[in-house]
Structures are given as structure tokens and as C-alpha cells.
Amino acid sequence: MSTAVASALQLPQYINGQWVESTATEWLDVPNPATGEVLARVPLSGAEEVNAAVEAASAAFPGCAELLPRTAFSRCSN
């Protein structure tokens, strides 16, 4: 099983329609489940980056948060 981290793609974050380099100091390896090879590394984002992503998503989909619980409930109750 290969676990070559050096060649793994270090992914930026997608926030508000743009690719943004993370300020994270810790990263999570994303392995190929078949081989164990590390395919990419994703940032373990801090509160500031998470809040920016949540605010952008909320602005992009106003009113969506109110619909999701009802939709999820209706799927479970059928």
C-alpha cells in the first residue's frame, strides 16, 4: 500500500464562488480507499474560514435553511 503524501494535491477552499488558499495549519489526508494512496490533502479550517463559507452559502441560498428540515423530515416520514 502506497501512502505518498508528497505528491498529493493540496486543495484550496471554495468560498463565495472563488478558490481560496486556506490559512489552516493542519491538513487531512484523503486516501484512495482501494489502495490507501493519499490522493489529496484538505485544510482543517478554522472558525474564520468556516464562518466565511457559511455566510456565503447563506447569502447564495436565502430561505433554503427553513426548507431543509421540512424536506428531510418528509423524506423520513414517508
C-alpha positions in Angstrom: 0.0 0.0 0.0 1.4 3.4 -1.0 0.9 6.4 1.1 2.8 9.0 -0.8 1.8 12.3 0.7 4.4 14.4 -1.0 2.7 14.2 -4.4 -0.8 14.6 -3.0 -2.8 17.5 -4.3 -3.3 20.2 -1.6 -6.7 21.5 -2.2 -7.8 25.1 -1.6 -11.2 26.0 -0.3 -14.2 27.1 -2.4 -15.8 30.1 -0.7 -18.2 32.6 -2.2 -17.6 31.3 -5.8 -13.8 31.5 -5.6 -10.9 29.2 -4.8 -9.2 30.5 -1.7 -6.0 29.3 -0.2 -6.5 28.3 3.4 -4.7 29.6 6.4 -5.1 26.3 8.1 -2.1 24.9 9.9 -3.5 21.3 9.9 -4.5 19.2 6.9 -6.4 16.0 6.5 -5.2 13.3 4.0 -7.8 12.0 1.7 -6.9 8.4 0.8 -7.9 6.2 -2.2 -10.0 3.5 -0.4 -8.8 0.8 -2.8 -5.1 1.4 -2.5 -4.5 3.6 0.6 -2.6 6.1 -1.6 -3.1 9.7 -0.4 -4.9 11.5 -3.3 -5.3 14.9 -1.8 -5.0 16.9 1.4 -7.8 19.2 2.6 -7.5 22.0 5.1 -8.9 21.7 8.6 -10.3 25.2 8.5 -10.6 27.5 11.5 -13.6 29.4 12.7 -12.9 32.4 10.4 -12.9 30.4 7.2 -15.9 28.3 8.2 -17.9 31.4 9.1 -17.0 33.0 5.7 -18.2 29.8 3.9 -21.4 29.6 5.9 -22.2 33.3 5.3 -21.5 33.0 1.6 -23.7 29.9 1.4 -26.5 31.6 3.4 -26.4 34.6 1.1 -26.4 32.4 -2.0 -29.4 30.5 -1.0 -31.7 32.7 1.1 -34.6 30.9 2.7 -33.1 27.5 2.0 -32.3 26.7 5.6 -36.0 26.9 6.5 -36.8 24.3 3.8 -34.2 21.7 4.6 -35.6 20.4 7.9 -39.1 20.0 6.5 -37.7 18.3 3.4 -35.6 16.0 5.4 -38.5 15.2 7.7 -40.8 14.5 4.8 -38.3 12.0 3.4 -38.1 10.2 6.7 -41.8 10.1 7.4 -42.9 8.5 4.1 
